[in-house]
Amino acid sequence: MLFRLKDYRIQRSFRHLSSADFKGKSDDATVLRRYNIVGPSPHSHRTSKQSDLLDSKKQKTLSTLVWEHGYCLVELVELVRGQTQYDRRPKKALCPQHYGVLLKGYRHQRLLQSMADEGILPRWHSSVTHQCRPPPSHHSKNRHLAAVAVSIRKGHDAGQYLVLDEDIASLWPHVLVSPFRAVPKKDVGPSIEVRLIHDLSFPKGRSTNDASDKTSFPNAKYTAVAAVVRRIGECARRHPGVRICIAKGGVNGVFRHLMLASKTVCWMGGRLPEQHALIIDMSAPFGWSGSSPFYSAFGGAI
């Protein structure tokens, strides 16, 4: 695995960056100063300026490690996620050492241990081919640009997205860029918030989804809607006259826990040219054909 001994202290710095708790006077700041990198201020995430929706200081900090210090994509991803040669977990909240007992007998036990240890690692039909030019943006993204930027910023702060200078794509021709699409949410105006979809099926025939080896995905078992109906009926019989409600929750946050292996994220590139940004999705994104099967395997263990 690619790892630099100097990365350990830098990773401590980026944990502060991710939690908006970066202190310029800390020992961690000394590490970044060693590379002549100026990190963001402690409250940079609170800016409301349209021109800095993506946290340009953090974007510049990460990009400098690429431009001036030769970090490749795998190294940068592992740096940001705190992966070391001693702890390869991309999501520190997951503890695979407990899965042998907690998930004993579960058919996807080994898969979940692997996902927690290294991240999702599917197979691919081919290697990423160089794009002469990135695909055009969806009109929906252009119409709701501010809301799209806010969504990406949230993902950036949460550790879902890696946001870098757009020109870095010229150094990484192995990154496949796919367009983003904005879908309106119920009860929320699209000028305020949208559901961001990474259109990994475009362009047809040369997309991330086309290259994904579906045979490497876990077999998903989906609960039919009839099961929900039966549950409602059961509750009504047990508690006559009581109003039956269904708890509703978004899966967007759940998907962020399913991290991709560092050598897989090259398939999940995107662009926000209006902000001069290259976006790398480090989790199993909406729009990828493998997200639902892997999420199903994960959810089945809960």
N, C-alpha and C positions, 0 to 999 in steps of 0.2 A: 504494500500500500504506500502511496505517496504521502510522506510526512516529513516535516522539517522540525528539528529540535527547537528552533527559535519560535515555532508557532505557539507553543504552550502559553507564553505570556501574552502574545497578541490575542489569543482566543479569549483570555480573561478580559482584555479590552473590549472585544466585540460583544461579550456578554453584557457589558455595561451599555454598549451602543444599542443592543436589541431591546433592553429594558428602559431606554432613555435615562440611564443613570450614570452616564459617562462624566467623570470628574477630571477636569484638566490638570489638577494638582496631584493626582494619584500616581502611584508607581506605574500603573498601566499606561498612563499618558506618556511616560518616559519611553516606553517601548515604541509607541507610534512616532514620537519625536525622533527616535533613532533612525527612522526611515523618512524623516522630514514630512510626516503626514499630520495634518491638522484635523482632529476629530470634531464632531458636532458638539455644540454646547448641551448642557443637561436638559434644557427645555426646548430643543429645536423641533421636537415632535409636535409642539403646540402651535406652530406657526399657521396662520390662516391665509397666507399670501398665495394667490393663484399660481405665481411663478415658481413656488417651492412646494408644490403639493406632494412631491415624491421624496422630500428630504434630500436636497441636493448635496448637503455636506456629507451625509453618510454615503451617498452615491459616489461622491468624489473620493472619499476615504477608501472605499473598496476598489474603485477603479485605479487608484494610484498603485495599489499592490500589484495590479496587472501590468500597467504601463511601465512602471519604474523598477519593479522588483520581480518581474517574470512569473507571477503566479498563473498557473493554468486553471481551467474551470474546476477540475476535480479538487485541486488544492484549496481553491478559494471557498468552495462549498463546504469542504470538511473543516476549514478554519472557522467559518461563520457558525457552523453547527457544533463546534467543540469536539469534533472527532479526532482522536489520537490513536497511536498504535496500541495503546493500552485500553482504550474505550472507544469502540467503533460505532456505538449507538448514535444514529442521527437524531433520535428523539429521546432525550434523557428521562422523560417521564415513564417510558416503557422499560420494564425490568425482565428481560428474557430468562434470567436465572430462576425465576419463580414459576415459569410456565410449565416446567416438567411436572410440578405438583398440581398447580391450579388448573391446567388444561389436560390433565391425564385422561386419555381416552378420546379427546376431541380429534376429529379427523384432520384438521388443519394445524395441529399443534406444532409440527416442525416448521411449517410455513410461517406461522406467527413468530416463532423464535427467530427465524431467519430475517423476517421483516424488522423485528426489534433490534437485532444484532447489526444489520448492515443496511436495511432499507429494502424497498421493493426492487427486485432484480428480475424483470421478465427477459425473455429472449426476443431477438429481432431477426427479421428475415434478411436484412441487409444492413450495411453500415450507412451512416449519414452521408449523403452526397452534397457536394458544394452547391449552394444556391447562387445563381448568377445575380438575382435580385430578390429581395424579400417579397412575399405576396402583399397585395394591397390591403388596406384596412377595411373592415366592414363599415358600412354607412352607419349602422347603429352605434358603433363605438364613436364615430366622429360626431354624431348628433348629441351624445351625452358624455362628452370628453371629460368634463369636470368630475362627474360621478365615477367614471372609469378610473381616473387618476386617484380619487379617494379610495376606491376599492383596492387598487394596487398598493397604495400607501399602507392600508390596513394589513394587507398580506405581507408587505415588507417588514412592518413592525412586529408582526406575529411570527416571522421566520418562515413564511411560506414562499415568498419571492426574494430573489436576489436582483437588485436594481443597479445597473452599471451604465457607464457611458455607451451610447449607441455605437460609436466607432470601434469599440472593442470587438464587435462582430467580425471585423476585418482580420483580427488576430486569431479568431476561433472559427474557421470555416466549417468545423465539424458540428456546430450548433445549428439545428434546424429551427427556423423561425416560422411560426404559424400566427395567423391573425387572432385578435380578440374580438368578441362579440358581446354587446350589451343587451340584456333582456330585462324589461321592466319587472319590478316586484309588485306584488299585491299590496294595496293600501299605502304605497310610497311613491311619490312622484319621481320619474326618471332623472329629473334635474338634481335630485337629492341623493338617490341611491339606486343602483342597478345590480342585477346579478351578472357577474362577469363570467363569460364562457370562453375558454381557450379552444378555438376551432381547430382541433388537431386532425380533422378529416380533410383539411384543405392544404394544398391543392390535391385534387383527386388523383390517385395513382402514385403520388409522391409524398404522401403525408405521413405523419407519425403513426396514425391509426392503421394505415396501409402496411407500414413496416412492422407493426406489432405482431408477434407470433401468438395468436390466440390460444394455441395449445399449451402455452406456458402459464395461462391464467388458471386460477382455481375454479373448480366447478361450483357455480353459485346456485343456491337453493333459495328461491324467493317465495315469501309467504303471499298467497293469493288474497285478494280483497275479501273473499268469502270468510276468511279467518277473522277479520276485523268485524264483519257483520255478526258472526257467531258470538264473538266476545261481547258485543253490545247487547245482544239478546240475552246472554247469560247474566250480565250485570242487571238488566232490567228485571229478570225473573227473581234474582236474589234481593233486589232492592226496589220493590214496586213503588211507583209514585215519585221516585227520586230522579232528578235530571241526570242523564248520562252525558258526559263530556269527553272529548278526545283530546289528549295532550298533543300539541303540535310543536315541533322543533325543527330548526334547520340543520342540515347535515354539513353545511359549509365548514363549521368549526371542527367537526369530526374528521373531515378529509385532511385537515392540516396535520393531524397526528400520524397519518400514513405517509411517511417520507420515502422518497425514491432513493435508491442507492446513488452514490455520488457520480458513478460513471454512466448513469442512465439519464441524468438531468439534461444532457446535451440535446435530447429529443424534444425538450419542452421550452424552447425559446419563443420569445414574443418581442414586440416592439411598441413603443409609444413615442413616435417621432416628434410629436409636438413638445415633448419634454426631453428630447434627445436621449432616450433611455432604451437600453436593452434589458429585457425582463427574462429571468430564468425561473421557471416554476420548479421548486424543489420538492413539492409534495404531489400526491396523486390528484391531478386537477380534474375539475369538471370539463368534460370534452374528450378525455382520454378513454378509449374503449376498455382499458384494464381497470379503471377506478372502481366501477361497480362490483366486479368479481372479487377484487381484493378487499373492498369495503365489506362485502357480504361475509367473507371468511373472517374478517376482524370482528364484525358485529355478531356473528354466530357464537363467538366465545364469551360474549357479555351476558 
